[in-house]
Amino acid sequence: MVRKCPICSYNNEQALPLGYSIEPWLLKKCRNCGFVYLENPVLYGELIEKYAWEKTSKIESCNRKNNEPVIYFLSSLVKKFKTRFSKRDKTLLLIKKYLNSGLVCDIGCGEGALLIQAINLIKANIIPIGIEVSKVMSIKASERFMEFSGYAIHDNAIEGLNKIEKASVSGIIMSSFLEHEVNPKQVLLKSYEVLKSGGHVIIKVPNYGCVNRIFRGSKWCGFRFPDHVNYFTPKSLINIVEACNFTIGRFNLVDHFPTSDSMYLVIKKT
């Protein structure tokens, strides 16, 4: 599969792969718009079976632990500290402010932990809907969502959104999802269709433009092959959501701080 630029559809097949590429995965920088993306991603079928998130995440964690034990140890300490002393991460705070009632769809919901946390921790009046490509995880999410009159759909994002009534959802979450999606524009356009007027979408993705990526090079935590197929900067993230008719609801400097590996964006259907 030779993939064109997912933002401007330019064919970069003749462009040389970036030095961050790991054979056989070809990372390209679009000659037209400058977006960085994986040109030869796996098909959905392989993504469901061979490259399911619950499998690749364990492999990635083991690799980082073996290759960089000191950095892995320090990173684990930071995560444990945040878990112990911070009751709410940034995504939950954004959910509380923008998606605190009605039908809320979590695309790439995994086992449903995020929406369950939102309901229990911030006492949100949410009816959870999940879309998950992993069959095992979608079943677990459905079981958890049933308690709150919700459900999960086992499918890829586009087909899953096709199964939701248009203009019926008050909010959508794409937390650590859009970097995995081969067709991000189509997912955003479908999201716009199912969203009610005035509804919000919360997006969390790795920040390819951060100084950590420049400093760490190929060892940057945001590089995951072939899982991550889109490498957004603040500029390219704004470009793709505005091309899909959304307006920016929130994207302050603290949401895409140069030293942070992640960035957060809230967009709105007007």
HELIX and SHEET records of a PDB file:
HELIX    1   1 TYR A   44  ILE A   48  1                                   5    
HELIX    2   2 TRP A   53  ASN A   67  1                                  15    
HELIX    3   3 PRO A   69  PHE A   85  1                                  17    
HELIX    4   4 LYS A   90  TYR A   98  1                                   9    
HELIX    5   5 ALA A  113  LEU A  121  1                                   9    
HELIX    6   6 LYS A  135  PHE A  145  1                                  11    
HELIX    7   7 MET A  146  PHE A  148  5                                   3    
HELIX    8   8 ALA A  157  ASN A  162  1                                   6    
HELIX    9   9 PRO A  184  VAL A  194  1                                  11    
HELIX   10  10 VAL A  211  ARG A  216  1                                   6    
HELIX   11  11 GLY A  217  LYS A  219  5                                   3    
HELIX   12  12 PRO A  234  ALA A  243  1                                  10    
HELIX   13  13 LEU A  253  HIS A  256  5                                   4    
SHEET    1   A 3 LEU A  27  LYS A  29  0                                        
SHEET    2   A 3 VAL A  36  LEU A  38 -1                                        
SHEET    3   A 3 ASN A 230  TYR A 231 -1                                        
SHEET    1   B 7 TYR A 151  HIS A 154  0                                        
SHEET    2   B 7 ASN A 125  GLU A 132  1                                        
SHEET    3   B 7 SER A 101  ILE A 107  1                                        
SHEET    4   B 7 VAL A 169  SER A 175  1                                        
SHEET    5   B 7 LEU A 195  PRO A 206  1                                        
SHEET    6   B 7 SER A 262  LYS A 268 -1                                        
SHEET    7   B 7 THR A 247  ARG A 250 -1                                        
END                                                                             
